[in-house]
Structure formats: C-alpha cells, structure tokens
Amino acid sequence: MKMCDTQILIVADSHMERSHRWRKKVLDQSVGFDRAAPNRTAFLIPPNQLEALDMVINNWWVITAGFLAFCGFIGYAGRDELIKYRLNKIGTITQATSIKVGKDSWTVRNFYYYVVYEFHLETPYRGNAYITRKQAISGKHFERLEKDPQVTVSYLVTNPSVSRLTSKDSDNTSRDVALLRALGVFIAVLIFVAIH
C-alpha cells in the first residue's frame, strides 16, 4: 500500500511540474523572452491580451449567458418585426373588441401594459370562430383603450392566430421593450468586463 501511494505521489508531482513548466513557458513568450534562445525575442501574446484572455476564461459563463440573452431579445424583436411586415403585405384588417386591458407589475416602477382583444371570423372550415389574442401596449395606449374598447387588427387568413394591432391602434411596444432589454444586457456585460 505504501509503495502504491508513493507511485501516485510521484506521478502527481510529475504532472504538476509539467503543468508549471508549460505555464511558465507561455508567460515567458508573452513578455517576449525565449529561454531556448536568449538572444531571440518572441511576441506571441502581449501581457494585456493575456490578462483579457484569462478574464474571459474565468468568467465565460457570465459572458455566454449575456450573449444568449442578448441574442434572444434581438431575435424576439426581429420576429415581431417580421410578423408586422407580413401582416402589412398580406394581412386582412378587421375590427376587434378589447375585452381586457391591464398591467402587470414586476417592480414598483416597472409596469407591463397589455390588451386582450377578440375578433370574429366566419370560415368555411370552422364556421363562426372567435380569436382572442394578447399584445403589449404603451402606457398612453392603455389609457385610451380604457375609454374606447374598439381596436383595429390585422391577421393572416391562413393562420388567424397571427395578428397585431394596426392602423391607428398600431403599437410597437413589444419590439421596443425587447430592444431596450437587449441594450441593457449588452451594457451590463460591458460593465462586468470593465470591473473585472
């Protein structure tokens, strides 16, 4: 048992020594000194770039999470804009009724306003159908819809569940909020990188 423990310690020490030599070689090359040829300099990784690389490696999970969140918000905004573009091209306009307007509070001063509207369709396959959708709206739009429940919407005939407020009721709050959150995530990651 003692002989086995001694062999394990020797192997572990040997591995640590090789790792230490490799790291020392990288650091020597990063500052421009090659021990194998003292008269020759090698500039592979400048010290400031080495520190930045070390920071990225140690905090990869924060940067990765921020990048994914940023892409998610940008993708959501892009999808919302694509739907709006399709509805402007081939959408059918109809009148709907806002059956509910409200706001969800995440924090004391951060409100999420929304409207739930419903419109009626007559289709050859479904007969009479009522489509109900929910959409984010601005604070001013929220105040107006509390007084006037009638809204104008545009929908796809092939898929009526895809619809948006349009004409005088057009509202880009959903897209704008997604872009603001993407910007917030980007700034937060920059600040994190700067202080680390």
Summary of the structure (lengths in Angstrom):
residues: 196
radius of gyration: 29.9
end to end distance: 46.6
largest distance: 88.1
contacts: 490
relative contact order: 0.12
helix: 55%
strand: 23%
